[in-house]
Amino acid sequence: MTGSELQCNNILIDYFFKEFVYRDLYFYKGKQKQELCDGLVEFQDAYVVFQIKEKRKSTAQDWLQKKVYKKAVHQIKETIAMLQDGNVIVVKEDTMSRDELCSIGVTFVEDEKYTLSRYDVSEQELFFKAWNETFEDTPLINDEQFKKKSWTDMLSDASKLQLKIIDKLTQEYVGEVVLMKFDTEMPEIGIQLLKKYHSQGIGTRVVNLFVNRLKSIMQVKFFTVRIRSDNYISQRMFEKMGAIKVGEEGKEYAELMLELMRNMGKEKFEKAIEKEFESTQTYTLCYKLPVV
């Protein structure tokens, strides 16, 4: 799905019930799987079919004549014929990729105050702002090599959607939100704000904005939230939003420590851990956030 196709489907979802909007539709002609259309709205016994044709480098005249009037019209006629064929089995692909959720350079969601969008490859320093504040008292994790590796991993990890939060009035970086495991029944979300933006209601506002957008394009009833046991601000915020504590974990942190030891070397790791023993004693609280 292209960025234009995704934007079209998002607009359809905004104006119709998402249960009646279909994306990534395919049909089987014999054993061959073919795309049915770019978007489809179902209304009682009627269907509205969409075919998206990007202009790209074409002239307006070429785009209109060749891509719209010729190709798109022909495809829509084929789609109508397929829908009228009772032997065609239509399959909806529900799994969305990161680029389908939000392409680089495209705003994922915004309100009158904040914009959420993907990091650009040139915005490493923005990413480091949140990282440095999160781990400023934990030099073990705030190691320069590990920090740079986390940046490159984030750019290449297609299973994670990490979005920067920008104040629209000041254009200042506020923090970030993240969506992980979005191909599961209960995807995981998280938020990190710079400290100067704490306790101002921004976290609640941004999470609600983020979740409302996600639920408009995903079939999901709950989100998973994992919070460190010493992060009392986030615990209170999500609990006020209706999140229910469902368990505790320590495995992820232990695995992180092991990876750090491999990256830093055993001797450097042991010296660092002596200075921050208390931080290694934290664990993870697991919450379930209902989608309402």
C-alpha positions in Angstrom: 0.0 0.0 0.0 1.4 3.4 -1.0 1.3 6.5 1.1 -1.5 7.9 -1.0 -3.6 4.8 -0.7 -3.1 4.8 3.1 -4.1 8.5 3.3 -7.2 7.8 1.3 -8.2 4.9 3.5 -7.6 7.0 6.6 -9.9 9.7 5.3 -12.6 7.1 4.5 -12.3 5.7 8.1 -12.6 9.3 9.4 -15.9 9.8 7.6 -17.4 6.3 7.8 -17.5 3.5 10.4 -14.3 1.7 10.1 -16.2 -1.6 10.0 -17.5 -0.6 6.6 -14.1 0.5 5.2 -11.9 -2.2 3.6 -8.2 -1.9 2.6 -5.8 -4.4 1.1 -8.5 -6.4 -0.5 -7.6 -9.4 -2.7 -9.5 -12.1 -4.6 -8.6 -15.6 -5.8 -9.0 -16.3 -9.5 -8.5 -20.0 -9.4 -5.3 -20.3 -7.3 -4.0 -16.9 -8.3 -4.3 -14.1 -5.7 -4.9 -10.7 -7.2 -5.6 -7.2 -5.7 -9.3 -6.2 -5.9 -9.0 -2.5 -5.3 -7.2 0.2 -3.3 -10.1 0.9 -1.0 -13.8 0.0 -0.7 -16.7 1.3 1.4 -19.7 -0.9 2.0 -23.1 0.7 2.5 -26.1 -1.6 2.8 -26.2 -3.4 -0.6 -23.9 -0.8 -2.4 -20.2 -0.6 -2.7 -18.0 2.5 -3.4 -14.8 1.4 -5.1 -11.5 3.4 -5.0 -8.5 3.2 -7.2 -5.6 5.6 -6.4 -3.2 6.8 -9.0 -0.3 8.9 -7.9 0.8 11.7 -10.2 4.5 11.5 -9.4 6.5 13.0 -12.3 3.7 12.8 -14.9 2.2 16.0 -16.4 -1.3 16.7 -15.3 -2.7 15.8 -18.7 -0.8 12.5 -18.9 -1.8 11.6 -15.4 -5.5 12.3 -16.0 -5.7 10.7 -19.4 -3.4 7.6 -18.9 -3.6 6.8 -15.2 -7.1 8.0 -14.3 -9.4 7.8 -17.3 -7.7 4.8 -18.8 -6.1 2.6 -16.2 -8.1 3.5 -13.0 -11.5 3.4 -14.9 -10.6 0.0 -16.4 -9.6 -1.4 -13.0 -12.8 -0.2 -11.4 -14.8 -1.9 -14.1 -12.9 -5.1 -13.4 -13.5 -4.7 -9.7 -17.2 -4.4 -10.2 -17.2 -7.5 -12.4 -15.4 -9.4 -9.7 -17.8 -8.3 -7.0 -20.7 -9.5 -9.1 -19.0 -12.9 -9.5 -20.4 -15.1 -6.8 -17.5 -17.5 -7.1 -14.9 -14.9 -6.1 -13.5 -15.2 -2.5 -12.4 -11.8 -1.1 -9.7 -11.8 1.4 -8.9 -8.8 3.7 -5.3 -8.5 4.8 -5.3 -7.1 8.3 -1.6 -6.9 9.1 -0.2 -3.5 8.4 3.4 -2.7 8.0 5.2 0.3 9.6 5.3 2.2 6.3 1.6 1.6 5.8 0.8 2.9 9.2 3.0 6.0 8.6 5.5 6.8 5.9 8.5 9.1 6.6 7.5 12.7 6.0 3.8 12.0 6.6 2.0 13.3 9.7 0.4 10.3 11.5 -2.0 12.4 13.6 -2.3 15.9 14.9 -4.5 18.2 16.8 -4.4 22.0 17.3 -1.4 21.7 19.6 0.8 18.7 18.7 2.0 16.8 15.6 3.0 13.1 15.7 5.2 11.9 12.8 8.1 9.5 12.0 11.7 10.5 12.7 13.7 11.5 9.7 17.1 9.9 9.2 18.6 13.4 9.9 16.9 13.7 13.3 19.3 11.6 15.4 19.8 14.5 17.9 16.1 14.7 18.6 16.0 11.0 19.4 19.0 11.4 21.7 17.2 14.1 23.7 14.6 11.7 25.0 17.2 9.0 25.4 19.6 11.1 27.4 16.9 12.3 29.8 15.5 8.8 30.3 18.9 7.3 31.1 20.9 10.3 32.4 21.4 8.5 35.8 22.2 5.2 34.1 25.5 5.5 32.3 25.4 1.8 31.7 22.6 2.3 29.2 23.6 5.8 28.2 26.8 4.5 26.7 27.5 6.3 23.4 28.0 3.2 21.4 24.8 1.6 22.7 22.9 4.8 22.1 23.9 5.0 18.4 23.1 1.4 17.9 19.6 2.0 19.3 19.1 4.8 16.8 20.1 2.7 13.8 18.0 -0.2 15.1 15.0 2.1 15.5 15.3 3.3 11.9 15.5 -0.3 10.5 13.1 -2.0 12.8 9.9 -2.4 10.7 8.0 -3.9 13.7 8.1 -0.7 15.6 6.5 2.7 14.9 8.3 5.4 16.8 7.0 9.0 16.4 8.4 12.3 17.4 6.0 14.8 19.2 6.4 18.4 18.0 4.7 21.5 19.5 3.1 23.1 16.5 3.3 26.6 17.9 7.0 26.6 19.0 8.2 23.7 16.7 10.0 22.3 19.8 10.6 18.6 20.3 8.4 17.4 23.2 9.2 13.7 23.2 8.1 10.5 21.5 5.4 7.8 21.3 5.9 4.2 20.2 3.8 1.4 18.9 5.2 -2.2 18.9 3.9 -5.6 18.1 1.1 -4.1 16.0 0.4 -7.4 14.2 -0.9 -8.9 17.5 -4.3 -8.8 19.2 -2.9 -6.5 21.9 -0.2 -4.1 20.5 2.1 -2.3 22.9 2.3 1.5 23.2 4.6 3.8 25.1 5.4 7.5 25.6 8.5 9.5 26.7 8.3 13.2 27.3 11.2 15.5 28.1 11.2 16.4 31.8 10.2 20.1 31.2 6.9 18.9 29.8 6.0 16.6 32.7 2.9 17.2 34.9 1.2 19.5 32.4 -1.4 17.1 31.1 0.6 16.7 27.8 1.1 12.9 28.2 -2.5 12.2 28.7 -3.5 14.4 25.7 -0.9 12.9 23.4 -1.6 9.3 24.4 -5.4 9.8 23.8 -4.6 11.4 20.4 -2.3 8.5 19.5 -4.7 5.8 20.7 -7.8 7.4 19.0 -5.9 7.4 15.7 -4.7 3.8 16.1 -8.2 2.5 16.9 -9.6 4.2 13.8 -7.3 2.1 11.6 -6.7 -1.1 13.7 -9.1 -3.8 15.0 -7.9 -3.7 18.6 -9.7 -3.8 22.0 -6.7 -3.4 24.3 -3.2 -2.0 24.2 -0.3 -3.4 26.3 1.7 -0.8 28.3 5.0 -1.6 30.1 6.3 0.8 32.7 9.4 0.7 34.9 8.6 0.1 38.5 10.2 3.4 39.5 8.3 5.5 36.9 5.5 6.7 39.1 4.4 9.5 36.8 3.6 7.2 34.0 2.0 4.7 36.3 -0.4 7.3 37.6 -1.2 8.7 34.2 -2.1 5.4 32.6 -4.1 4.2 35.6 -6.1 7.4 35.4 -6.8 6.6 31.8 -8.2 3.2 32.8 -5.2 1.0 32.4 -5.3 -2.2 34.6 -2.2 -3.8 36.1 -1.9 -7.4 34.9 1.5 -8.5 36.0 5.2 -7.8 36.5 8.3 -8.7 34.5 12.0 -8.6 34.9 13.2 -10.7 32.0 13.5 -7.8 29.5 15.7 -5.8 31.8 17.9 -8.8 32.4 18.3 -9.4 28.6 19.2 -5.7 28.2 21.9 -6.0 30.8 23.3 -9.1 29.0 23.3 -7.2 25.7 25.1 -4.3 27.3 27.7 -6.5 28.7 28.4 -7.9 25.3 28.6 -4.5 23.7 30.7 -2.8 26.5 32.9 -5.7 27.5 32.8 -7.5 30.8 35.3 -5.3 32.6 33.7 -2.0 31.7 30.3 -3.4 32.4 31.2 -4.5 35.9 32.7 -1.1 36.8 29.6 0.7 35.5 27.2 -1.6 37.4 29.0 -0.9 40.7 27.9 2.7 40.4 24.3 2.1 39.6 23.3 -1.1 41.5 19.9 0.4 42.5 18.9 0.9 38.8 19.4 -2.8 38.1 16.9 -3.7 40.8 14.0 -2.1 38.9 11.4 -4.3 37.1 8.6 -3.8 34.7 4.9 -3.4 35.5 2.5 -4.6 32.8 -0.8 -2.9 32.1 -3.7 -3.5 29.8 -5.3 -0.3 28.5 -8.9 -0.7 27.2 -9.8 1.0 23.9 -13.0 2.9 24.5 
